Amino acid sequence: MEVVSHLAASISHEVRNPLTTARGFIQLLEQSHLSQEKRKQYIRIAIEELDRAQAIITDYLTFAKPAPESVENLNVKTEMERVIDIVRPLANMNSVEVQTSLIPCNVKGERQKLQQCLLNIIKNAIEAMPNGGTLEVYISIEKDQVLIRISDTGVGMTKEQIERLGEPYFTTKGRRGTGLGMMIVYRIIESMGGTIQIASEVNKGTQVSLYLPLTQSLHTPSVEQKRDAFVAL
């Protein structure tokens, strides 16, 4: 019964996030001064989040009997920009400045799962900065791998907490978390042939580095492009 209880709680937690985001953007539609372009953008994001909730439920229902994967070439920069659009209201609400340095590069994977992975990590980072801070998102090419680095200036973690990340039901959020978010991240990255490195220091922040196999790169960035400064959003 304990396993069933944990699973029910995790489903509720994972589904609540996209539903809350969709609700927020739908409420924004009530603003009379919205431009047509903004209105369309908010509707698109709300629909994407509802689709995400449906996909999460499907993932849990098929957890023990996975369906064939729909793998495709994904532009990491494009997928990251979509995720940042989704979390920007949460970042603004927490007084978190988002800085990015992104280049277009491809990996093979499932779009929904990659977005869910990035969303889990970035939301964790923002929630680790309740009093404000800086979120840095960086994408580069390191030899034959894509490096996605997400850094925050939040509460940080101890060495023991880092070692337990990815364990079922382990969470650093107390009653606010289910402990399945990072487990899902680890499984998604592993299924894509990638690895995860985490560095953290209490009261200074956390840095999550994802390494994924590079496929059919759109272009190879120059040294100057790699040294580009972060762009604040």
C-alpha positions as CSV (number, residue, x, y, z in Angstrom):
1,M,0.0,0.0,0.0
2,E,2.9,2.3,0.7
3,V,4.2,1.9,-2.9
4,V,0.7,2.7,-4.2
5,S,0.4,5.7,-2.0
6,H,3.8,7.1,-3.2
7,L,2.8,6.5,-6.8
8,A,-0.5,8.3,-6.4
9,A,1.3,11.2,-4.8
10,S,3.9,11.4,-7.6
11,I,1.2,11.3,-10.3
12,S,-0.6,14.2,-8.5
13,H,2.6,16.2,-8.2
14,E,3.8,15.7,-11.8
15,V,0.4,16.5,-13.3
16,R,-0.3,19.5,-11.0
17,N,2.6,21.5,-12.4
18,P,1.4,21.7,-16.0
19,L,-2.2,22.1,-15.0
20,T,-1.2,25.1,-12.7
21,T,0.8,26.6,-15.6
22,A,-2.1,26.2,-18.0
23,R,-4.5,27.8,-15.6
24,G,-2.2,30.7,-15.1
25,F,-1.9,31.5,-18.8
26,I,-5.7,31.0,-19.3
27,Q,-6.3,33.6,-16.6
28,L,-3.9,36.0,-18.3
29,L,-6.2,35.9,-21.3
30,E,-8.7,38.0,-19.3
31,Q,-6.5,41.0,-19.7
32,S,-8.1,43.4,-22.1
33,H,-4.9,45.1,-23.3
34,L,-3.3,41.8,-24.6
35,S,-2.2,42.0,-28.2
36,Q,-3.4,39.3,-30.6
37,E,0.2,37.9,-30.8
38,K,0.4,37.5,-27.0
39,R,-3.1,36.0,-26.8
40,K,-2.1,33.3,-29.4
41,Q,1.2,32.7,-27.5
42,Y,-0.6,32.2,-24.2
43,I,-3.2,29.8,-25.8
44,R,-0.4,27.8,-27.4
45,I,1.5,27.4,-24.1
46,A,-1.7,26.5,-22.2
47,I,-2.4,23.8,-24.8
48,E,1.2,22.5,-24.7
49,E,1.0,22.2,-20.9
50,L,-2.4,20.3,-21.1
51,D,-0.7,18.0,-23.6
52,R,2.2,17.6,-21.2
53,A,-0.2,16.6,-18.3
54,Q,-1.8,14.0,-20.6
55,A,1.6,12.6,-21.6
56,I,2.7,12.3,-18.0
57,I,-0.4,10.3,-17.1
58,T,0.2,8.1,-20.1
59,D,3.8,7.6,-19.0
60,Y,2.7,6.4,-15.6
61,L,0.0,4.2,-16.9
62,T,2.5,2.5,-19.3
63,F,5.4,2.5,-16.8
64,A,5.5,-1.3,-16.5
65,K,4.7,-1.9,-20.1
66,P,6.4,0.8,-22.2
67,A,5.3,1.5,-25.8
68,P,7.7,1.8,-28.7
69,E,9.6,5.1,-28.5
70,S,9.1,7.8,-31.1
71,V,12.7,8.9,-31.4
72,E,13.6,11.9,-33.6
73,N,16.3,14.5,-34.1
74,L,15.7,17.3,-31.6
75,N,17.2,20.8,-31.7
76,V,18.3,21.3,-28.1
77,K,18.2,25.1,-28.4
78,T,14.6,25.1,-29.6
79,E,13.4,22.7,-26.9
80,M,15.2,24.7,-24.2
81,E,13.7,27.9,-25.4
82,R,10.2,26.4,-25.2
83,V,10.9,25.2,-21.6
84,I,12.2,28.7,-20.6
85,D,9.0,30.3,-22.0
86,I,7.0,28.0,-19.8
87,V,8.9,28.7,-16.6
88,R,9.5,32.4,-17.1
89,P,6.3,33.4,-15.1
90,L,7.5,31.2,-12.2
91,A,11.0,32.8,-12.4
92,N,9.5,36.3,-12.4
93,M,7.3,35.4,-9.4
94,N,10.4,34.3,-7.5
95,S,12.5,37.3,-8.6
96,V,14.9,35.0,-10.4
97,E,16.9,36.4,-13.4
98,V,17.3,34.0,-16.2
99,Q,20.5,34.2,-18.3
100,T,21.1,32.0,-21.3
101,S,23.9,31.1,-23.8
102,L,22.4,28.7,-26.3
103,I,23.6,27.3,-29.6
104,P,21.6,25.1,-32.0
105,C,22.7,21.4,-31.9
106,N,20.9,18.1,-32.3
107,V,20.3,15.0,-30.2
108,K,18.2,12.0,-30.7
109,G,15.3,11.5,-28.3
110,E,11.6,11.9,-27.6
111,R,10.5,15.6,-27.6
112,Q,8.1,15.2,-24.7
113,K,10.6,13.4,-22.5
114,L,13.4,15.8,-23.1
115,Q,11.2,18.8,-22.3
116,Q,9.9,17.0,-19.1
117,C,13.5,16.4,-18.1
118,L,14.6,20.0,-18.7
119,L,11.5,21.4,-17.0
120,N,12.0,19.3,-13.9
121,I,15.6,20.5,-13.5
122,I,14.9,24.2,-14.2
123,K,11.8,24.2,-11.9
124,N,13.9,22.6,-9.1
125,A,16.5,25.4,-9.7
126,I,14.0,28.2,-9.5
127,E,12.3,26.7,-6.4
128,A,15.7,26.5,-4.7
129,M,15.8,30.4,-4.9
130,P,12.7,31.5,-2.9
131,N,14.4,34.8,-2.2
132,G,15.5,35.5,-5.7
133,G,18.7,34.8,-7.5
134,T,20.2,33.9,-10.9
135,L,19.5,31.0,-13.2
136,E,22.1,30.3,-15.9
137,V,21.3,28.0,-18.8
138,Y,24.2,27.1,-21.1
139,I,24.4,24.8,-24.2
140,S,27.6,24.0,-26.0
141,I,29.3,21.2,-28.0
142,E,32.1,19.3,-26.3
143,K,33.7,17.0,-28.9
144,D,31.0,14.5,-29.8
145,Q,28.6,15.5,-27.0
146,V,26.1,18.2,-26.3
147,L,26.6,19.8,-22.9
148,I,23.5,21.3,-21.2
149,R,24.5,23.2,-18.0
150,I,21.9,24.6,-15.6
151,S,23.1,26.6,-12.6
152,D,21.4,28.4,-9.8
153,T,22.4,30.5,-6.8
154,G,20.0,28.8,-4.5
155,V,20.1,26.9,-1.2
156,G,22.4,24.1,-2.5
157,M,22.8,20.5,-1.3
158,T,25.0,18.5,0.9
159,K,27.3,15.7,-0.5
160,E,24.9,13.2,1.0
161,Q,21.9,14.7,-0.7
162,I,23.7,14.7,-4.1
163,E,24.5,11.0,-3.7
164,R,20.9,10.2,-3.1
165,L,19.5,12.2,-6.1
166,G,17.7,9.9,-8.5
167,E,16.6,7.4,-5.8
168,P,12.9,6.7,-5.8
169,Y,11.0,8.9,-3.4
170,F,14.1,10.8,-2.2
171,T,13.4,14.6,-2.1
172,T,15.1,17.7,-0.7
173,K,11.8,19.5,-0.7
174,G,10.1,17.8,2.3
175,R,6.4,17.4,1.9
176,R,6.4,19.6,-1.2
177,G,8.1,16.9,-3.3
178,T,7.5,13.3,-4.2
179,G,11.1,12.3,-5.0
180,L,10.2,11.1,-8.5
181,G,11.2,14.2,-10.4
182,M,14.9,13.6,-10.5
183,M,14.4,9.9,-10.8
184,I,12.6,10.6,-14.0
185,V,15.4,12.9,-15.1
186,Y,18.0,10.2,-14.6
187,R,16.0,7.6,-16.5
188,I,15.3,9.9,-19.4
189,I,19.0,11.0,-19.8
190,E,20.1,7.3,-19.4
191,S,17.6,6.3,-22.1
192,M,19.1,8.9,-24.5
193,G,22.6,7.5,-23.9
194,G,23.7,10.5,-21.8
195,T,25.1,11.1,-18.3
196,I,24.5,13.6,-15.5
197,Q,27.0,15.4,-13.3
198,I,25.9,17.5,-10.3
199,A,28.0,19.9,-8.3
200,S,26.5,21.8,-5.3
201,E,27.4,23.8,-2.2
202,V,25.1,24.6,0.6
203,N,23.9,28.2,0.5
204,K,25.8,28.9,-2.7
205,G,23.9,27.0,-5.4
206,T,23.8,23.9,-7.7
207,Q,25.1,23.1,-11.1
208,V,23.5,20.3,-13.2
209,S,25.5,19.2,-16.3
210,L,23.8,16.9,-18.9
211,Y,26.0,15.2,-21.5
212,L,24.1,13.8,-24.5
213,P,25.4,12.2,-27.8
214,L,25.6,14.8,-30.6
215,T,23.8,13.9,-33.8
216,Q,23.8,15.8,-37.1
217,S,24.9,19.1,-35.7
218,L,23.3,22.1,-37.4
219,H,26.6,23.9,-37.2
220,T,29.9,23.8,-35.3
221,P,30.3,26.9,-33.2
222,S,33.4,29.0,-33.4
223,V,35.6,29.7,-30.4
224,E,34.1,33.2,-30.3
225,Q,30.6,31.8,-30.2
226,K,31.5,29.5,-27.3
227,R,32.8,32.6,-25.4
228,D,29.6,34.6,-25.9
229,A,28.4,36.2,-22.7
230,F,25.2,35.1,-21.1
231,V,22.1,36.9,-22.4
232,A,19.6,38.0,-19.7
233,L,16.0,37.4,-20.5
